[in-house]
Amino acid sequence: MTEPAQTVPPPSGPPDPVALLGTLVAFDTVSDRSNLPLIDWAEAYCRGHGAAVERVPDPTGRKAALLVSVGPFETRPGYVLSGHSDVVPAEGQPWSSDPFALREAGGRLYGRGTSDMKGFLAVCLALLPEMVAADLATPIHLAISYDEEVGCLGVRPLIARMLERVPRPLGCFVGEPTGMDVVVGHKGKSAARLTFRGRASHSALAPQGVNAVEYAARFIEHVRLSAEAIARDGARDPLYDVPHTTGLSSVVRGGTALNIVPDTCSVAFEYRAIGADDAAALAAAAIGYATETLAPLMRAGDPACGVDVEPLIDYPGLDTDPEAEIVTLAKRLAGRNGHAKVSYGTEGGLFERLGGVPAVVIGPGSIARAHRADEYVTRDELEACAGFVRRLIRTCTTGSASSSRGALPV
C-alpha cells in the first residue's frame, strides 16, 4: 500500500459513529461534484489510526476511491465492507433543515446520505480502531467508492486495483440500507438514450419529411411489447416485490411545433432484470431493433437520417446462492434467519462479476427513506450495524474465518 503523505492523530477517545456521520454528511458529495474533500479527510483519518490506505483516483483527478486494509492483507484473503461516498441531489426537495448538516430529533439522524449510505461508512470508520487493535488473523478491507448513484462507476477501478494488490477476498458486505436484513440478490440494470434523427418539413408536406417522433414511437412500442411478453411468459423470482424482469421507456423529448414534421426525438429506456435474465442483452436487442430495422427505413427517406445511441447505465444483478457460506456468515453476524432480494441496484453484482467475490447486501437504514427529503437513519440502526461489524472483527480475530477459500465459519 502507498505510504501516507500526511496523517492526523487519532482522537483522545473512541470514535463516535454519530459524530463521524455528522462529519461525512457535511461533505457535499452529490455525484456531479468532487468527492476529494471527503476522501482527503477519510484517508488522513484511516492512516492516523494505523490502517493501510490505497487511493484510486479517477481519470479526471476530481474524484477518488479508497481501499483501506487492516490485518495480514498482503498474504491472506479477507472480507470487504463496501460503501459509496456519493449522494443524490437535495435541491428542490422540501427539507426541514439543511440536508448537509446532521440534525437529531427523537433518535432519528437527519441528513442527505444518512441512510444511503454514509451511516454504514460512519460505523465502519468508528470501528476501525477496534479492527487495528484486534490483531486480525483474517484481514478486513473498507472499500469507499464514488459515483454509485450514476451507475456504480467508481467501484469498478477500485475492484481492479484491489485484485492487483491483495488476495481475492472471501466475500463482500455491501452496506446499502436494508434494515440489517440479509439481501442475497438485486436486479441488474441496463439503460440507454436513443436519438432519432429525421428530416423536418412543413406538416402540409408530411410525406416529404422523416418523422423522428413516429420512429421513436415505434421503438417505444417495441420496448413495451417486449416487457409485456416477459411479464407474461418470462422467468419468475418470488423473492422480488416485482417478481420478473421489467422494461420501459421513461423520458421522451421531440418536436418543436404542431405544423412541423419533427426532425429529432430522444428516448431514454431501461431494463431491470432478475438473475435468470440479462438486462444488457435485452437492452442490446432493443437497440438492435432501432439501428438495424428502423434506421434503414429512416435512411430510405434521407441518407442523413438515423439513430444515435448513448449508453447511460449498465450494472449486473446480484444473485448469491442463499446456501452460500457468505450468506450463512452474514446471517450469523446479523442474528437473522431469513434472506431477501431487492429491486434497487448496488455494487454487489460487480464484486461478483469483476472480482469473483461473493457478496451480500446488508446495512443500516431503509431504502424507502433514501433519495427523499428528510432522509434519516436511527441510532438503533447504527448500533445494530456496529454489532454486526464487531462480530465480524471477533470472527476475523479468532481465526474461525478460514483463509482457505470456501471455508467460512458457520
C-alpha positions as CSV (number, residue, x, y, z in Angstrom):
1,M,0.0,0.0,0.0
2,T,1.1,3.6,-0.7
3,E,2.8,5.3,2.3
4,P,1.0,8.3,3.8
5,A,1.7,11.8,2.6
6,Q,0.2,13.1,5.8
7,T,-1.5,11.7,8.9
8,V,-3.8,13.0,11.6
9,P,-3.5,11.9,15.2
10,P,-6.4,9.7,16.4
11,P,-8.9,11.4,18.8
12,S,-8.3,11.0,22.5
13,G,-11.5,8.9,23.0
14,P,-13.1,6.2,20.9
15,P,-14.6,7.5,17.7
16,D,-18.4,8.1,17.9
17,P,-20.4,6.9,14.9
18,V,-22.9,9.7,15.2
19,A,-20.1,12.3,15.3
20,L,-18.4,10.7,12.3
21,L,-21.8,10.6,10.5
22,G,-22.1,14.4,11.0
23,T,-18.6,14.8,9.5
24,L,-19.5,12.7,6.5
25,V,-22.9,14.4,5.9
26,A,-21.2,17.8,5.9
27,F,-19.3,16.9,2.8
28,D,-21.5,17.8,-0.2
29,T,-20.7,14.7,-2.3
30,V,-23.6,14.9,-4.8
31,S,-22.4,12.8,-7.7
32,D,-21.8,15.7,-10.1
33,R,-19.3,17.2,-7.7
34,S,-15.9,16.2,-6.5
35,N,-15.6,13.9,-3.5
36,L,-12.0,14.7,-2.8
37,P,-12.6,16.7,0.4
38,L,-14.3,13.7,1.9
39,I,-11.6,11.3,0.6
40,D,-8.8,13.6,1.9
41,W,-10.4,13.6,5.3
42,A,-11.1,9.8,5.3
43,E,-7.6,8.9,4.1
44,A,-6.0,11.0,6.9
45,Y,-8.3,9.6,9.5
46,C,-7.6,6.0,8.5
47,R,-3.9,6.5,8.3
48,G,-4.0,8.2,11.7
49,H,-5.5,5.1,13.2
50,G,-2.8,2.8,11.6
51,A,-4.6,1.3,8.6
52,A,-3.0,0.9,5.2
53,V,-4.7,3.0,2.6
54,E,-4.6,2.9,-1.2
55,R,-6.1,5.8,-3.1
56,V,-7.6,5.0,-6.6
57,P,-8.2,8.3,-8.5
58,D,-10.5,8.7,-11.5
59,P,-9.0,9.8,-14.8
60,T,-10.1,13.4,-14.3
61,G,-8.4,13.8,-10.9
62,R,-11.7,15.2,-9.5
63,K,-12.7,12.0,-7.7
64,A,-11.1,9.1,-6.0
65,A,-11.9,5.8,-4.2
66,L,-10.2,4.4,-1.1
67,L,-9.1,0.9,-0.3
68,V,-8.5,0.7,3.5
69,S,-6.9,-2.5,4.8
70,V,-6.3,-3.9,8.3
71,G,-4.6,-7.2,9.2
72,P,-2.4,-9.5,7.1
73,F,-3.9,-8.3,3.8
74,E,-0.8,-8.8,1.7
75,T,-0.8,-12.6,2.2
76,R,-4.3,-13.7,3.3
77,P,-7.8,-13.2,1.8
78,G,-10.2,-11.3,3.9
79,Y,-13.6,-9.6,3.9
80,V,-14.7,-6.3,2.3
81,L,-17.0,-3.8,3.8
82,S,-18.1,-1.7,0.7
83,G,-19.8,1.7,0.6
84,H,-20.1,4.6,-1.7
85,S,-19.3,8.2,-0.9
86,D,-21.6,10.0,-3.3
87,V,-25.2,11.0,-2.6
88,V,-28.2,12.2,-4.7
89,P,-29.1,15.9,-5.0
90,A,-31.2,17.6,-2.4
91,E,-32.2,20.6,-4.4
92,G,-35.9,21.1,-5.0
93,Q,-36.9,18.8,-2.1
94,P,-38.8,20.1,0.9
95,W,-36.2,19.5,3.6
96,S,-37.0,20.6,7.2
97,S,-33.4,21.6,7.8
98,D,-30.0,21.9,6.0
99,P,-29.6,18.5,4.3
100,F,-25.8,18.8,4.7
101,A,-25.9,19.4,8.5
102,L,-26.8,16.4,10.6
103,R,-29.8,17.0,12.8
104,E,-31.1,14.7,15.5
105,A,-34.7,14.5,16.7
106,G,-36.3,11.6,18.6
107,G,-33.4,9.2,17.9
108,R,-33.5,10.0,14.2
109,L,-30.4,11.4,12.5
110,Y,-31.5,13.6,9.5
111,G,-29.3,14.5,6.6
112,R,-28.6,13.6,3.0
113,G,-26.9,10.2,2.8
114,T,-27.7,9.1,6.3
115,S,-29.4,6.0,5.1
116,D,-27.8,5.8,1.6
117,M,-25.2,5.2,2.8
118,K,-22.9,7.4,5.0
119,G,-24.4,5.8,8.1
120,F,-22.7,2.5,7.2
121,L,-19.5,4.2,6.4
122,A,-19.6,6.1,9.7
123,V,-20.0,2.8,11.6
124,C,-17.1,1.2,9.8
125,L,-14.8,4.2,10.3
126,A,-15.8,4.4,14.0
127,L,-14.8,0.7,14.5
128,L,-11.6,1.0,12.5
129,P,-9.5,1.5,15.7
130,E,-11.0,-1.8,17.0
131,M,-10.0,-3.6,13.9
132,V,-6.4,-2.3,14.2
133,A,-6.3,-3.2,17.9
134,A,-7.7,-6.7,17.3
135,D,-4.6,-8.3,15.7
136,L,-6.7,-9.8,13.0
137,A,-5.9,-13.2,11.7
138,T,-8.1,-12.6,8.6
139,P,-7.9,-9.1,7.1
140,I,-10.8,-6.6,6.7
141,H,-11.0,-4.1,3.9
142,L,-13.1,-1.0,3.7
143,A,-13.9,0.0,0.1
144,I,-15.1,3.5,-0.3
145,S,-16.2,4.3,-3.9
146,Y,-17.7,7.1,-5.9
147,D,-20.4,7.6,-8.5
148,E,-22.5,4.7,-7.4
149,E,-25.7,6.7,-7.8
150,V,-25.0,7.3,-11.5
151,G,-24.1,3.7,-12.5
152,C,-21.7,2.1,-10.0
153,L,-18.8,3.8,-11.8
154,G,-16.2,4.3,-9.2
155,V,-16.2,0.8,-7.7
156,R,-15.0,-0.8,-11.0
157,P,-11.4,0.6,-10.9
158,L,-11.4,0.1,-7.2
159,I,-12.1,-3.6,-7.6
160,A,-9.5,-3.9,-10.3
161,R,-6.9,-2.2,-8.1
162,M,-7.9,-4.4,-5.1
163,L,-7.3,-7.6,-7.1
164,E,-3.9,-6.3,-8.1
165,R,-2.8,-5.6,-4.5
166,V,-4.4,-8.2,-2.3
167,P,-5.5,-11.8,-2.5
168,R,-9.0,-12.2,-3.8
169,P,-11.4,-11.6,-0.8
170,L,-13.5,-14.3,0.7
171,G,-16.6,-12.1,0.5
172,C,-18.1,-8.7,0.4
173,F,-20.7,-7.0,2.6
174,V,-22.3,-4.0,0.8
175,G,-23.7,-1.6,3.3
176,E,-26.8,-0.3,1.4
177,P,-29.8,0.3,3.6
178,T,-31.6,-3.0,4.3
179,G,-32.6,-2.5,7.9
180,M,-29.8,-5.0,8.6
181,D,-31.7,-7.7,6.7
182,V,-29.6,-10.1,4.7
183,V,-30.1,-9.4,1.0
184,V,-28.8,-12.0,-1.4
185,G,-29.9,-10.6,-4.7
186,H,-30.8,-7.5,-6.7
187,K,-31.8,-6.8,-10.2
188,G,-29.3,-5.8,-12.9
189,K,-30.0,-2.7,-15.0
190,S,-29.1,-1.5,-18.5
191,A,-30.2,1.8,-19.8
192,A,-29.5,4.0,-22.8
193,R,-30.7,7.1,-24.6
194,L,-31.6,6.8,-28.4
195,T,-31.8,9.9,-30.5
196,F,-33.8,9.5,-33.8
197,R,-32.6,11.9,-36.4
198,G,-35.2,12.6,-39.0
199,R,-35.9,15.3,-41.6
200,A,-38.1,18.3,-40.9
201,S,-40.7,19.6,-43.3
202,H,-44.0,21.5,-43.2
203,S,-46.7,19.3,-41.9
204,A,-48.7,20.0,-45.0
205,L,-46.0,18.2,-46.9
206,A,-45.5,15.4,-44.3
207,P,-44.6,12.7,-46.7
208,Q,-41.5,14.7,-47.7
209,G,-40.2,14.6,-44.2
210,V,-38.9,11.8,-41.9
211,N,-40.8,11.9,-38.7
212,A,-38.4,11.3,-35.8
213,V,-41.2,11.2,-33.2
214,E,-43.1,8.5,-35.1
215,Y,-40.0,6.3,-35.4
216,A,-39.3,6.9,-31.7
217,A,-42.8,5.8,-31.0
218,R,-42.2,2.6,-32.9
219,F,-39.2,1.9,-30.7
220,I,-41.2,2.7,-27.5
221,E,-43.8,0.2,-28.6
222,H,-41.2,-2.4,-29.2
223,V,-39.8,-2.0,-25.7
224,R,-43.4,-2.1,-24.3
225,L,-44.3,-5.3,-26.2
226,S,-41.1,-7.0,-25.1
227,A,-41.7,-6.0,-21.4
228,E,-45.3,-7.4,-21.7
229,A,-44.0,-10.7,-23.1
230,I,-41.5,-11.0,-20.3
231,A,-44.2,-10.2,-17.7
232,R,-46.5,-12.8,-19.3
233,D,-44.2,-15.6,-20.2
234,G,-40.8,-14.9,-18.6
235,A,-38.9,-16.3,-15.6
236,R,-40.1,-15.5,-12.1
237,D,-38.3,-15.0,-8.8
238,P,-40.8,-14.7,-5.9
239,L,-38.3,-13.0,-3.6
240,Y,-38.7,-9.8,-5.5
241,D,-41.6,-7.4,-5.0
242,V,-41.9,-7.3,-8.8
243,P,-41.0,-11.0,-9.5
244,H,-40.0,-10.6,-13.1
245,T,-37.7,-8.5,-15.4
246,T,-39.2,-5.2,-16.4
247,G,-38.6,-2.8,-19.3
248,L,-39.9,0.7,-20.0
249,S,-39.3,4.0,-21.8
250,S,-39.1,6.8,-19.3
251,V,-38.1,10.2,-20.9
252,V,-39.1,11.3,-24.4
253,R,-38.3,14.6,-25.9
254,G,-39.0,15.6,-29.5
255,G,-40.8,18.1,-31.8
256,T,-40.9,21.8,-31.9
257,A,-44.3,22.9,-33.3
258,L,-47.6,21.3,-34.4
259,N,-47.1,22.2,-38.0
260,I,-43.5,20.9,-38.4
261,V,-42.6,17.3,-39.0
262,P,-40.1,16.7,-36.2
263,D,-36.5,16.0,-37.1
264,T,-35.3,14.9,-33.7
265,C,-36.7,12.8,-30.9
266,S,-34.8,11.2,-27.9
267,V,-36.0,8.3,-25.9
268,A,-34.4,7.0,-22.6
269,F,-35.2,3.4,-21.8
270,E,-34.2,0.7,-19.4
271,Y,-34.4,-3.0,-18.5
272,R,-34.2,-4.2,-14.9
273,A,-33.5,-8.0,-14.9
274,I,-33.8,-10.8,-12.3
275,G,-31.0,-13.3,-12.1
276,A,-32.5,-15.5,-14.8
277,D,-32.3,-12.7,-17.4
278,D,-29.6,-10.4,-18.8
279,A,-30.5,-6.7,-18.7
280,A,-27.6,-5.8,-21.1
281,A,-28.7,-8.4,-23.6
282,L,-32.3,-7.2,-23.5
283,A,-31.2,-3.6,-24.0
284,A,-28.9,-4.6,-26.8
285,A,-31.7,-6.4,-28.6
286,A,-33.9,-3.3,-28.3
287,I,-31.1,-1.1,-29.6
288,G,-30.6,-3.6,-32.5
289,Y,-34.2,-3.1,-33.5
290,A,-33.7,0.6,-33.7
291,T,-30.4,0.6,-35.5
292,E,-31.0,-2.4,-37.8
293,T,-34.7,-2.2,-38.6
294,L,-35.8,1.4,-38.0
295,A,-32.7,3.3,-39.1
296,P,-32.6,1.8,-42.6
297,L,-36.2,2.8,-43.1
298,M,-35.3,6.4,-42.0
299,R,-32.3,6.5,-44.3
300,A,-34.6,5.5,-47.2
301,G,-36.3,8.8,-46.8
302,D,-33.0,10.7,-46.4
303,P,-29.4,9.2,-46.1
304,A,-28.6,11.7,-43.4
305,C,-31.2,10.3,-41.1
306,G,-30.5,7.6,-38.5
307,V,-30.3,6.7,-34.8
308,D,-27.6,7.7,-32.3
309,V,-27.1,5.5,-29.2
310,E,-25.8,6.9,-25.8
311,P,-25.3,4.3,-23.1
312,L,-26.4,5.6,-19.7
313,I,-26.2,2.8,-17.0
314,D,-25.1,-0.8,-17.1
315,Y,-24.5,-2.9,-14.0
316,P,-25.1,-6.6,-13.4
317,G,-27.5,-8.1,-10.9
318,L,-26.6,-9.9,-7.8
319,D,-27.8,-13.5,-7.3
320,T,-25.9,-15.1,-4.5
321,D,-27.0,-18.6,-3.6
322,P,-28.9,-18.5,-0.3
323,E,-26.9,-21.5,0.8
324,A,-23.6,-19.9,0.1
325,E,-21.2,-19.7,3.0
326,I,-21.0,-15.9,2.8
327,V,-24.8,-15.8,3.4
328,T,-24.5,-18.2,6.3
329,L,-21.9,-15.9,7.8
330,A,-24.0,-12.8,7.2
331,K,-27.0,-14.3,9.0
332,R,-24.9,-15.3,11.9
333,L,-23.3,-11.9,12.3
334,A,-26.7,-10.2,11.9
335,G,-28.6,-12.6,14.1
336,R,-31.1,-13.2,11.3
337,N,-32.5,-16.4,9.8
338,G,-34.1,-15.1,6.6
339,H,-32.9,-13.5,3.4
340,A,-34.5,-11.3,0.8
341,K,-33.9,-9.7,-2.6
342,V,-34.4,-6.1,-3.7
343,S,-35.2,-4.3,-6.9
344,Y,-32.7,-1.4,-6.5
345,G,-29.1,-1.9,-7.6
346,T,-25.8,-2.0,-5.7
347,E,-22.1,-2.6,-6.4
348,G,-22.6,-6.2,-5.1
349,G,-23.0,-7.6,-8.6
350,L,-19.8,-6.0,-9.8
351,F,-17.8,-7.6,-6.9
352,E,-19.1,-10.9,-8.1
353,R,-18.8,-10.3,-11.9
354,L,-15.5,-8.4,-12.0
355,G,-13.8,-9.9,-9.0
356,G,-15.3,-13.3,-8.3
357,V,-16.1,-12.1,-4.8
358,P,-19.4,-13.3,-3.4
359,A,-21.5,-10.5,-1.9
360,V,-24.3,-9.9,0.5
361,V,-26.1,-6.5,0.8
362,I,-26.7,-5.5,4.5
363,G,-26.7,-2.1,6.1
364,P,-28.5,0.3,8.5
365,G,-31.4,2.5,7.4
366,S,-34.1,2.0,4.9
367,I,-34.2,2.4,1.1
368,A,-37.7,3.9,1.5
369,R,-36.1,6.9,3.1
370,A,-33.3,7.3,0.6
371,H,-33.3,10.0,-2.1
372,R,-36.1,11.8,-0.3
373,A,-36.4,15.0,1.8
374,D,-35.6,14.5,5.5
375,E,-33.7,11.2,4.9
376,Y,-32.7,9.7,8.2
377,V,-31.1,6.8,10.0
378,T,-31.8,5.9,13.6
379,R,-29.3,5.5,16.4
380,D,-30.7,2.0,17.0
381,E,-29.9,1.1,13.3
382,L,-26.4,2.4,13.7
383,E,-25.9,0.3,16.9
384,A,-27.2,-2.8,15.1
385,C,-24.7,-2.3,12.3
386,A,-21.9,-1.7,14.8
387,G,-22.9,-5.1,16.4
388,F,-22.6,-6.8,13.0
389,V,-19.1,-5.3,12.4
390,R,-17.9,-6.1,15.9
391,R,-18.9,-9.7,15.4
392,L,-17.1,-9.7,12.1
393,I,-14.0,-8.4,13.9
394,R,-14.2,-11.1,16.5
395,T,-14.6,-13.8,13.8
396,C,-11.6,-12.5,12.0
397,T,-9.6,-12.3,15.2
398,T,-10.2,-15.8,16.5
399,G,-9.2,-17.3,13.2
400,S,-12.5,-19.0,12.7
401,A,-12.7,-17.2,9.4
402,S,-10.5,-19.6,7.4
403,S,-8.1,-18.1,4.9
404,S,-8.7,-21.1,2.6
405,R,-11.4,-20.1,0.1
406,G,-14.8,-21.7,0.6
407,A,-14.2,-22.4,4.3
408,L,-16.2,-19.6,6.0
409,P,-17.4,-20.0,9.6
410,V,-20.9,-21.4,10.3
